[in-house]
Amino acid sequence: MADHPTIAQIRTVCQPPSVRGRRNSEHWVADVYLRRLSPYLTSVLLRTSITANQVTWLMVGTGVSAALVILIPGLPGAGAALILGQLQMLWDCSDGEVARWRGTTSPLGVFIDRVGHYTTEGLIPITLGLRAAGFPDEGWLDPPWPLLGALLAVLILYNKALNDMVHVARAYASLDRLEDSAGVGVPQGALLRRLRFVVRAVPFYRAYHSVELTILIFIAAVVDVFLGDLAATRALLAALVVLALVTVVGHLLAILSSRKLRP
């Protein structure tokens, strides 16, 4: 196909129901507004020689930048992280659209995408911990906040890895690819199903994506401005660590009691 499609053609070819209807793989910001914007960016990209994988590398770089600018004190750093977090997701929408239009979808592209999300969501908690400690002011290594940031990074990465462990386990057992549907992740036990229903009413477990993290960090930074210190950022970090522990345990139990590891 020619690389000068209309916006309508991009939406038809690059945003099929199999993409827009993904329950777990499509982030809410993409569903709400970024998929409305991404065809315009994709249209520009298709007029260049840039490959889908190169677009994904732009996503990786943007995500890393979103994490690093958190080290800039005050609202400027938090605001820049918020913007870059949104831009990262916009690149994430467009790289797949470029690949689908040109027919260049590949395992390499999926791998680079995973590298980007793991790297970003591992770095953000670390820089959040440094920010909470007052970096780069003197004595920033003395308080426990950098350690809590590192702990949060480990928990977030472990929680993400649980999903990939499911796919690896199914591949090793020569099972079919796991379908991205609502019912597949429902726990079989009645108690766990009730707990899952309660938790989904307050979905704190969604806070560990780069988009949510940068939004929360920005909100905390705004509160910090009014308070005149880093109390809100520190409270956010402490809450994220506690809720991450709950999320990891709940996620593990949900996987073990669902149909995800069954034929």
Backbone bond lengths (Angstrom), bond angles and torsions (degrees), N, CA, C in turn:
res aa  C-N    CA-C-N  psi(-1)  N-CA   C-N-CA  omega(-1)  CA-C   N-CA-C  phi
1 M - - - 1.464 - - 1.519 110.35 -
2 A 1.334 115.87 148.04 1.452 120.33 179.70 1.519 109.52 -68.82
3 D 1.343 114.52 149.32 1.455 119.40 -177.85 1.523 111.89 -92.28
4 H 1.341 117.08 37.32 1.454 121.93 175.10 1.524 109.26 -133.10
5 P 1.320 117.21 53.95 1.466 120.06 -177.13 1.520 112.02 -77.52
6 T 1.313 115.34 161.75 1.456 120.76 172.73 1.532 108.53 -79.91
7 I 1.322 115.41 165.73 1.466 119.91 177.85 1.530 109.68 -61.69
8 A 1.313 116.58 -39.43 1.471 120.41 179.56 1.526 110.68 -62.59
9 Q 1.334 117.13 -41.47 1.465 120.33 178.70 1.528 111.11 -64.51
10 I 1.322 116.85 -40.22 1.470 120.22 178.55 1.528 109.83 -62.40
11 R 1.321 116.68 -43.55 1.467 119.22 179.33 1.524 110.87 -61.83
12 T 1.320 117.46 -40.73 1.470 121.31 -177.38 1.520 111.60 -68.61
13 V 1.325 117.28 -47.09 1.461 121.73 -174.06 1.526 111.98 -82.81
14 C 1.325 116.77 -40.29 1.468 120.95 -169.83 1.524 114.38 -97.89
15 Q 1.338 116.09 -10.42 1.461 119.78 178.34 1.527 110.52 -127.18
16 P 1.323 117.30 55.60 1.467 120.02 -179.41 1.520 110.80 -68.67
17 P 1.327 117.77 166.52 1.474 120.64 178.45 1.522 113.28 -55.84
18 S 1.340 117.50 -29.38 1.458 120.22 179.41 1.520 111.96 -65.85
19 V 1.350 116.39 -22.18 1.465 121.61 176.88 1.519 110.42 -93.74
20 R 1.333 117.21 -51.85 1.469 120.42 -177.55 1.523 111.83 -67.73
21 G 1.333 117.26 -23.38 1.462 120.17 -176.77 1.508 114.72 -93.09
22 R 1.348 117.37 4.03 1.467 119.39 -179.96 1.521 110.20 -66.37
23 R 1.320 116.24 124.91 1.458 120.61 -175.30 1.522 112.09 -76.22
24 N 1.319 117.56 -40.53 1.460 121.34 -173.65 1.521 113.55 -105.52
25 S 1.328 117.50 -23.72 1.464 120.31 -174.01 1.521 113.36 -90.70
26 E 1.331 116.89 -18.57 1.465 120.48 -177.71 1.527 108.95 -97.21
27 H 1.324 116.49 115.64 1.461 120.63 -179.21 1.526 109.93 -70.66
28 W 1.331 116.29 150.43 1.462 120.00 -174.96 1.523 112.88 -62.33
29 V 1.342 118.86 -33.45 1.471 118.88 179.24 1.525 110.93 -67.78
30 A 1.338 116.34 -31.34 1.461 119.51 175.13 1.518 109.81 -67.46
31 D 1.318 116.20 -44.36 1.455 120.89 -178.44 1.521 111.73 -66.48
32 V 1.330 117.01 -37.30 1.470 120.46 -175.17 1.526 112.03 -79.46
33 Y 1.344 117.60 -45.73 1.466 117.14 -175.49 1.519 115.97 -145.41
34 L 1.336 120.62 -27.46 1.465 118.81 -174.10 1.523 112.48 -70.36
35 R 1.333 118.18 -32.23 1.468 119.47 176.44 1.525 111.68 -68.45
36 R 1.325 117.33 -17.59 1.459 120.33 173.93 1.526 111.00 -78.04
37 L 1.342 115.26 -30.32 1.463 120.53 -178.17 1.524 112.98 -90.19
38 S 1.331 116.58 -33.92 1.465 120.42 -171.00 1.529 114.62 -58.59
39 P 1.357 121.27 -34.57 1.471 118.29 178.38 1.523 113.75 -58.78
40 Y 1.323 117.48 -29.94 1.462 119.95 179.33 1.531 110.37 -70.47
41 L 1.341 116.51 -40.86 1.464 119.82 174.81 1.521 110.21 -67.27
42 T 1.326 117.13 -42.87 1.464 121.09 179.51 1.517 111.26 -60.96
43 S 1.322 116.62 -38.47 1.469 120.78 178.48 1.521 111.00 -60.23
44 V 1.318 116.76 -40.89 1.472 120.89 178.06 1.530 110.03 -67.61
45 L 1.330 116.95 -44.75 1.466 121.14 -178.05 1.520 111.55 -62.75
46 L 1.327 117.05 -37.01 1.464 120.67 -178.25 1.529 112.21 -68.37
47 R 1.292 117.43 -16.41 1.465 121.56 177.31 1.530 111.85 -87.05
48 T 1.335 116.01 2.33 1.461 121.75 178.21 1.522 109.36 -116.26
49 S 1.315 115.68 178.59 1.463 120.25 178.73 1.521 112.57 -92.22
50 I 1.331 117.69 4.36 1.460 120.50 -177.89 1.523 110.19 -63.16
51 T 1.317 116.33 139.79 1.458 120.99 179.67 1.534 109.99 -91.79
52 A 1.331 115.38 164.44 1.461 120.27 178.28 1.530 110.30 -60.42
53 N 1.328 116.86 -40.69 1.468 119.56 -179.86 1.521 112.01 -66.17
54 Q 1.331 116.83 -33.93 1.468 119.65 177.00 1.528 110.66 -68.04
55 V 1.326 116.49 -35.04 1.466 119.90 174.71 1.526 109.64 -63.61
56 T 1.335 115.86 -39.84 1.461 119.52 178.58 1.516 110.90 -63.82
57 W 1.332 117.51 -38.13 1.462 119.89 176.13 1.528 111.10 -63.67
58 L 1.340 117.27 -33.62 1.467 120.06 174.10 1.523 109.76 -63.10
59 M 1.329 115.98 -37.88 1.461 120.32 176.02 1.524 110.83 -62.16
60 V 1.331 115.95 -42.67 1.468 120.60 179.13 1.529 110.00 -61.01
61 G 1.323 116.69 -49.04 1.460 120.64 -178.99 1.512 112.86 -63.01
62 T 1.322 116.32 -38.09 1.465 120.13 178.62 1.521 110.84 -66.23
63 G 1.337 116.68 -40.03 1.456 120.37 178.59 1.517 112.23 -64.68
64 V 1.320 116.45 -43.03 1.465 120.12 177.46 1.532 110.14 -62.85
65 S 1.322 116.35 -40.53 1.469 120.23 177.92 1.526 111.29 -62.77
66 A 1.344 116.28 -38.86 1.464 120.31 178.12 1.515 111.05 -60.00
67 A 1.327 116.26 -37.40 1.465 120.01 178.62 1.523 111.01 -71.33
68 L 1.317 117.36 -43.74 1.460 120.97 -173.89 1.529 112.78 -69.07
69 V 1.340 117.32 -35.37 1.473 118.39 -177.11 1.526 111.39 -70.39
70 I 1.334 118.13 -14.21 1.463 120.77 175.71 1.526 110.11 -60.90
71 L 1.323 117.06 -23.43 1.464 121.46 178.69 1.519 112.24 -72.20
72 I 1.323 118.38 -14.14 1.465 121.08 176.17 1.531 107.51 -75.62
73 P 1.328 118.53 120.97 1.470 120.44 -174.55 1.532 112.99 -62.98
74 G 1.319 114.22 154.59 1.453 120.69 172.59 1.514 114.46 76.57
75 L 1.331 114.55 -165.33 1.463 120.84 -177.92 1.528 114.11 -65.35
76 P 1.351 120.03 -33.82 1.464 118.28 -179.18 1.531 113.25 -56.28
77 G 1.330 117.21 -45.37 1.456 119.93 179.96 1.512 112.31 -66.17
78 A 1.341 116.51 -45.68 1.461 120.47 -179.70 1.527 111.26 -65.70
79 G 1.336 116.47 -38.95 1.456 120.13 178.46 1.522 112.37 -66.10
80 A 1.329 116.16 -41.30 1.466 119.82 177.63 1.518 110.86 -64.23
81 A 1.329 117.19 -39.48 1.460 120.61 178.31 1.521 110.71 -63.34
82 L 1.330 116.87 -40.60 1.458 121.23 178.50 1.528 111.22 -59.68
83 I 1.327 116.15 -46.73 1.471 120.85 -179.27 1.529 110.76 -66.17
84 L 1.328 116.92 -45.19 1.463 120.35 -178.74 1.520 111.55 -66.91
85 G 1.339 117.56 -32.06 1.454 120.15 175.86 1.520 111.91 -63.07
86 Q 1.332 116.13 -38.96 1.467 120.05 176.67 1.526 111.00 -69.71
87 L 1.336 116.34 -40.75 1.463 120.53 179.46 1.526 110.90 -64.39
88 Q 1.328 116.72 -37.68 1.459 119.68 177.19 1.528 110.56 -57.48
89 M 1.328 117.05 -44.48 1.453 120.51 -179.42 1.522 111.83 -69.24
90 L 1.336 116.96 -30.87 1.462 119.59 176.90 1.528 110.51 -66.46
91 W 1.356 116.93 -44.50 1.466 120.16 173.70 1.533 109.76 -58.39
92 D 1.329 116.18 -39.64 1.461 121.90 -177.07 1.523 111.09 -63.69
93 C 1.322 116.34 -33.83 1.470 119.71 175.12 1.524 110.87 -71.42
94 S 1.326 116.07 -44.38 1.467 119.93 -172.75 1.522 113.75 -73.58
95 D 1.344 118.05 -30.69 1.471 117.38 -178.40 1.521 111.00 -63.22
96 G 1.332 116.71 -40.91 1.462 119.53 177.15 1.512 112.62 -67.66
97 E 1.334 116.35 -34.38 1.464 119.58 179.37 1.525 111.09 -68.18
98 V 1.327 116.13 -40.36 1.470 119.43 175.67 1.526 110.42 -62.50
99 A 1.330 116.21 -42.61 1.471 120.37 -179.78 1.520 111.22 -64.46
100 R 1.331 117.56 -42.52 1.469 119.92 -178.67 1.525 111.04 -68.94
101 W 1.331 118.28 -37.99 1.466 119.76 -179.82 1.532 111.06 -66.82
102 R 1.322 116.18 -41.26 1.462 120.11 -177.58 1.526 113.10 -89.33
103 G 1.318 116.91 -6.34 1.465 120.54 -179.23 1.515 112.35 68.87
104 T 1.321 117.42 37.69 1.472 121.22 -176.29 1.527 112.33 -115.45
105 T 1.325 116.75 21.24 1.463 119.38 176.81 1.523 109.51 -60.13
106 S 1.347 116.34 134.86 1.467 119.77 -175.11 1.516 111.10 -151.18
107 P 1.344 116.52 159.69 1.472 119.28 174.41 1.528 112.38 -59.89
108 L 1.331 117.51 -31.92 1.460 120.23 178.68 1.520 110.98 -61.31
109 G 1.331 116.29 -41.90 1.451 120.04 178.97 1.518 111.92 -63.25
110 V 1.329 116.32 -41.23 1.465 120.72 177.62 1.527 110.04 -63.19
111 F 1.336 115.77 -40.97 1.465 120.27 -179.36 1.526 110.99 -63.61
112 I 1.331 117.34 -46.23 1.467 120.85 179.79 1.529 109.99 -61.80
113 D 1.325 115.58 -39.59 1.460 120.14 177.71 1.532 110.72 -59.40
114 R 1.328 116.97 -44.57 1.466 121.09 178.17 1.531 110.81 -63.37
115 V 1.334 116.26 -41.41 1.462 120.23 177.48 1.529 109.92 -57.56
116 G 1.332 116.15 -43.53 1.453 120.53 -178.99 1.517 112.96 -61.80
117 H 1.329 116.52 -47.79 1.459 119.48 -176.52 1.526 111.51 -71.81
118 Y 1.318 117.57 -40.54 1.462 119.54 177.53 1.525 110.84 -63.13
119 T 1.327 117.19 -42.96 1.460 121.03 -178.31 1.523 111.16 -65.00
120 T 1.325 116.47 -48.28 1.459 120.61 -178.18 1.517 111.41 -63.20
121 E 1.330 116.30 -48.43 1.459 119.83 -174.62 1.527 112.06 -77.24
122 G 1.333 117.00 -10.06 1.455 120.44 170.17 1.516 112.38 -88.58
123 L 1.340 116.34 -31.72 1.469 120.66 -178.50 1.529 112.97 -79.95
124 I 1.328 117.11 -37.19 1.465 119.64 -175.98 1.529 112.04 -57.30
125 P 1.339 120.19 -46.72 1.468 118.53 178.63 1.530 112.88 -62.18
126 I 1.330 116.62 -34.65 1.464 119.87 179.58 1.523 110.55 -65.58
127 T 1.328 117.06 -46.56 1.464 119.50 179.39 1.528 111.00 -70.78
128 L 1.338 116.91 -29.43 1.461 119.53 174.41 1.526 110.28 -64.05
129 G 1.336 116.68 -41.33 1.460 120.50 177.42 1.523 111.84 -61.86
130 L 1.335 116.57 -40.61 1.470 120.49 177.80 1.526 110.85 -67.43
131 R 1.317 116.04 -39.49 1.468 120.22 177.93 1.531 110.40 -62.59
132 A 1.335 116.02 -43.00 1.468 120.45 179.88 1.526 111.66 -64.53
133 A 1.330 116.34 -27.37 1.473 120.88 179.56 1.520 112.88 -82.79
134 G 1.338 116.70 -4.07 1.459 120.19 179.12 1.506 114.64 90.42
135 F 1.322 118.54 14.75 1.459 121.96 177.44 1.524 109.15 -53.63
136 P 1.330 119.68 135.66 1.472 128.72 8.43 1.525 114.00 -100.63
137 D 1.332 117.76 22.38 1.465 119.86 -179.61 1.524 110.82 -65.45
138 E 1.302 115.64 157.43 1.464 121.11 -179.13 1.536 110.73 -60.90
139 G 1.327 115.43 139.21 1.457 120.89 177.94 1.508 114.81 86.13
140 W 1.341 118.10 12.20 1.462 119.90 -176.22 1.532 112.76 -67.23
141 L 1.333 117.73 -18.34 1.468 119.58 178.70 1.534 112.99 -85.32
142 D 1.314 117.52 -9.63 1.458 120.31 -175.42 1.533 113.86 -74.20
143 P 1.334 120.17 -44.86 1.463 119.97 -178.00 1.531 111.55 -74.12
144 P 1.343 117.28 169.58 1.477 120.56 -175.94 1.522 114.27 -81.60
145 W 1.316 119.17 -2.38 1.458 120.92 -171.99 1.531 114.02 -61.55
146 P 1.342 120.18 -41.57 1.472 118.27 176.18 1.534 112.84 -60.18
147 L 1.333 116.96 -36.80 1.461 120.44 177.77 1.521 110.88 -66.15
148 L 1.336 116.39 -40.96 1.466 119.45 177.51 1.526 111.14 -64.98
149 G 1.329 116.46 -36.88 1.460 119.62 176.37 1.513 111.84 -62.86
150 A 1.335 116.37 -41.97 1.467 120.21 178.13 1.527 110.78 -65.49
151 L 1.337 117.06 -40.35 1.467 120.86 177.43 1.521 110.69 -62.36
152 L 1.323 116.40 -42.12 1.460 120.20 178.22 1.522 110.95 -62.30
153 A 1.330 116.84 -39.74 1.463 120.67 177.93 1.523 110.92 -60.11
154 V 1.330 116.99 -44.17 1.466 121.06 179.39 1.528 110.62 -61.94
155 L 1.327 116.74 -44.47 1.465 120.46 -178.72 1.529 111.49 -64.56
156 I 1.326 116.20 -42.18 1.469 119.56 179.72 1.528 110.58 -64.31
157 L 1.320 117.08 -45.29 1.460 120.10 -179.24 1.524 111.17 -65.98
158 Y 1.329 117.23 -38.14 1.465 120.21 178.01 1.522 110.08 -65.08
159 N 1.325 116.46 -41.07 1.463 120.02 179.17 1.527 111.10 -63.54
160 K 1.326 117.06 -40.76 1.463 120.42 176.70 1.524 110.61 -65.81
161 A 1.334 115.98 -40.03 1.464 119.79 -177.80 1.519 112.05 -64.97
162 L 1.339 117.61 -27.36 1.461 119.52 178.98 1.527 111.35 -58.15
163 N 1.332 116.78 -39.36 1.465 119.80 178.16 1.526 111.19 -64.11
164 D 1.336 116.17 -43.51 1.457 119.39 179.26 1.530 111.34 -68.43
165 M 1.336 117.20 -32.10 1.459 120.43 177.16 1.527 111.18 -61.17
166 V 1.326 116.19 -35.57 1.462 120.45 178.06 1.524 110.32 -61.55
167 H 1.331 116.25 -47.47 1.469 120.14 -179.00 1.528 111.33 -65.61
168 V 1.333 116.11 -38.70 1.472 119.81 178.15 1.525 110.37 -64.29
169 A 1.334 116.27 -44.90 1.463 120.11 -179.20 1.520 111.05 -62.21
170 R 1.330 117.22 -41.15 1.464 120.32 179.25 1.529 110.76 -66.81
171 A 1.326 116.51 -38.44 1.471 119.42 178.51 1.520 110.93 -65.62
172 Y 1.324 117.01 -42.25 1.469 120.15 178.46 1.518 111.49 -62.60
173 A 1.336 116.10 -32.29 1.470 120.52 -179.04 1.522 112.06 -89.86
174 S 1.341 116.78 6.67 1.468 123.03 179.37 1.524 112.04 58.39
175 L 1.333 116.65 36.50 1.458 121.63 176.66 1.526 109.70 -91.64
176 D 1.318 115.77 161.04 1.455 120.63 178.52 1.522 110.62 -65.09
177 R 1.325 115.17 159.01 1.460 120.08 177.07 1.519 109.56 -61.26
178 L 1.322 116.57 140.37 1.459 122.17 -176.95 1.523 109.48 -69.02
179 E 1.333 116.31 129.32 1.454 120.60 178.72 1.521 110.26 -74.68
180 D 1.339 115.27 144.81 1.470 120.98 -178.96 1.523 108.17 -93.92
181 S 1.330 116.49 76.12 1.455 121.62 -177.50 1.518 110.32 -130.30
182 A 1.329 115.53 167.26 1.461 120.43 -174.52 1.518 112.44 -68.84
183 G 1.331 117.55 -37.88 1.449 120.39 -171.43 1.507 115.93 -77.54
184 V 1.325 117.02 -22.21 1.459 119.71 -172.16 1.522 112.93 -66.56
185 G 1.316 117.95 -27.19 1.461 120.71 -177.43 1.515 114.49 -97.67
186 V 1.325 117.42 4.95 1.471 120.69 -178.21 1.522 110.16 -74.09
187 P 1.340 118.50 126.13 1.470 120.02 178.07 1.520 111.17 -61.95
188 Q 1.325 116.52 148.98 1.454 121.31 -179.05 1.527 111.98 -80.15
189 G 1.335 117.75 -29.70 1.455 120.92 -178.76 1.520 112.51 -76.54
190 A 1.337 117.28 142.39 1.459 121.82 -177.36 1.528 111.51 -64.40
191 L 1.344 117.18 -41.41 1.461 120.46 -179.23 1.519 111.54 -62.60
192 L 1.346 116.17 -46.28 1.463 119.71 179.89 1.526 111.29 -65.43
193 R 1.319 116.69 -34.08 1.460 118.93 177.82 1.521 110.95 -65.18
194 R 1.340 116.35 -40.33 1.469 119.69 178.30 1.530 110.90 -66.21
195 L 1.339 116.24 -41.85 1.464 119.49 177.67 1.526 110.82 -63.10
196 R 1.319 116.09 -40.15 1.466 120.74 179.13 1.519 110.35 -62.17
197 F 1.326 116.98 -40.17 1.465 121.33 179.08 1.527 110.60 -62.55
198 V 1.334 116.64 -42.94 1.461 121.45 -179.85 1.526 110.56 -65.18
199 V 1.332 115.88 -45.46 1.465 120.43 -177.67 1.529 111.13 -64.55
200 R 1.327 116.92 -37.96 1.463 119.86 -178.54 1.530 111.74 -66.44
201 A 1.337 117.31 -18.90 1.464 120.24 176.17 1.528 110.96 -70.83
202 V 1.335 116.35 -28.59 1.472 122.09 175.41 1.530 106.83 -128.58
203 P 1.329 117.17 82.65 1.479 120.84 -168.90 1.526 114.40 -76.51
204 F 1.333 116.16 64.43 1.467 120.42 179.91 1.518 111.95 -64.64
205 Y 1.341 116.84 -23.34 1.457 121.66 -178.81 1.526 112.35 -66.26
206 R 1.319 117.20 -12.35 1.465 120.75 177.96 1.522 112.43 -86.64
207 A 1.323 117.55 -1.18 1.462 120.98 -173.49 1.517 113.71 -75.87
208 Y 1.333 118.19 -2.78 1.466 119.59 -169.45 1.527 113.79 -103.49
209 H 1.302 116.73 12.70 1.466 121.48 170.37 1.528 107.76 -86.67
210 S 1.323 116.53 154.17 1.468 120.10 -177.16 1.523 112.40 -57.41
211 V 1.324 117.78 -35.44 1.464 120.39 -179.40 1.523 110.46 -64.02
212 E 1.333 116.95 -52.38 1.458 120.15 -179.55 1.527 111.62 -63.85
213 L 1.326 116.27 -40.06 1.463 119.34 -179.36 1.524 111.34 -61.68
214 T 1.321 117.16 -45.04 1.471 119.30 -178.92 1.525 111.15 -68.99
215 I 1.334 117.98 -32.65 1.471 120.30 175.89 1.522 109.94 -65.23
216 L 1.328 116.36 -47.08 1.463 120.49 -179.28 1.528 111.33 -63.86
217 I 1.322 117.36 -40.02 1.469 120.86 179.18 1.526 110.61 -64.04
218 F 1.321 116.64 -38.40 1.469 120.12 178.26 1.528 110.52 -65.64
219 I 1.338 116.89 -44.69 1.467 120.24 179.08 1.530 110.10 -60.44
220 A 1.340 116.42 -43.85 1.465 120.18 178.53 1.521 110.95 -62.31
221 A 1.331 117.17 -38.22 1.465 120.77 179.62 1.529 110.93 -65.09
222 V 1.322 116.77 -37.70 1.470 120.01 177.14 1.521 110.28 -62.84
223 V 1.340 116.15 -44.35 1.468 120.17 178.68 1.531 110.32 -63.82
224 D 1.335 115.77 -39.39 1.468 119.72 178.35 1.524 111.78 -58.72
225 V 1.330 116.36 -37.08 1.470 119.86 179.69 1.525 110.27 -61.48
226 F 1.332 116.14 -42.52 1.462 119.80 -179.90 1.524 111.95 -71.16
227 L 1.343 116.60 -34.47 1.460 119.94 -178.94 1.522 112.62 -81.46
228 G 1.329 115.61 -24.04 1.453 119.46 -179.81 1.511 114.45 80.98
229 D 1.324 117.75 15.89 1.463 121.15 176.80 1.533 108.91 -151.51
230 L 1.338 116.55 -163.33 1.466 121.14 -177.65 1.529 112.47 -107.65
231 A 1.328 116.79 23.82 1.463 120.76 -175.19 1.526 112.14 -60.79
232 A 1.321 118.04 -42.31 1.459 120.86 -177.63 1.526 111.04 -67.82
233 T 1.319 116.89 -41.98 1.466 120.27 178.17 1.519 110.89 -63.36
234 R 1.324 116.91 -40.47 1.458 120.32 179.26 1.524 111.59 -68.76
235 A 1.318 116.73 -39.63 1.470 120.22 177.29 1.527 110.20 -64.25
236 L 1.334 116.41 -39.83 1.459 120.22 177.80 1.519 111.06 -61.31
237 L 1.313 117.36 -46.62 1.462 121.24 -179.26 1.524 110.85 -61.14
238 A 1.329 117.30 -46.21 1.459 120.77 -179.63 1.524 110.94 -61.98
239 A 1.334 117.05 -42.36 1.467 120.78 179.58 1.520 111.03 -65.69
240 L 1.320 116.77 -40.10 1.462 120.17 179.92 1.526 111.81 -63.40
241 V 1.328 117.35 -37.28 1.462 120.51 178.81 1.524 110.55 -65.25
242 V 1.329 116.61 -47.24 1.471 120.27 -179.75 1.523 110.99 -61.99
243 L 1.324 116.56 -46.92 1.464 120.02 -178.64 1.526 111.67 -68.93
244 A 1.332 117.13 -28.98 1.471 119.79 177.09 1.524 110.77 -66.77
245 L 1.316 116.92 -38.25 1.465 120.29 176.23 1.530 110.58 -60.46
246 V 1.325 115.78 -45.16 1.466 120.59 177.88 1.524 110.42 -63.20
247 T 1.321 116.30 -41.69 1.465 121.20 -178.56 1.524 111.87 -62.72
248 V 1.324 116.77 -45.05 1.467 120.51 -178.89 1.522 111.19 -63.01
249 V 1.325 116.14 -46.75 1.470 119.55 179.76 1.526 110.47 -62.96
250 G 1.326 116.63 -46.29 1.458 120.53 179.42 1.514 112.72 -62.79
251 H 1.328 116.26 -40.43 1.461 120.97 179.55 1.526 111.17 -63.61
252 L 1.327 116.02 -44.17 1.459 121.14 179.54 1.530 110.92 -61.95
253 L 1.328 116.62 -46.76 1.469 120.49 179.55 1.528 110.99 -63.47
254 A 1.338 116.26 -39.23 1.458 119.92 -179.74 1.528 111.52 -63.98
255 I 1.327 116.47 -42.03 1.469 120.13 179.02 1.525 110.50 -63.59
256 L 1.327 116.39 -46.31 1.459 120.54 -176.27 1.526 112.28 -65.71
257 S 1.325 117.18 -27.20 1.453 119.58 -176.63 1.537 113.72 -102.67
258 S 1.344 117.22 4.16 1.454 121.03 -179.65 1.529 111.24 -102.02
259 R 1.332 115.48 -171.88 1.470 120.00 179.17 1.522 112.75 -90.08
260 K 1.344 117.47 6.55 1.455 120.10 -173.80 1.524 113.04 -63.78
261 L 1.311 118.27 -29.71 1.466 121.71 -177.64 1.528 111.49 -106.42
262 R 1.319 116.40 18.40 1.464 120.75 -179.13 1.527 110.06 -115.64
263 P 1.308 117.57 153.03 1.474 121.19 178.99 1.511 112.22 -59.20
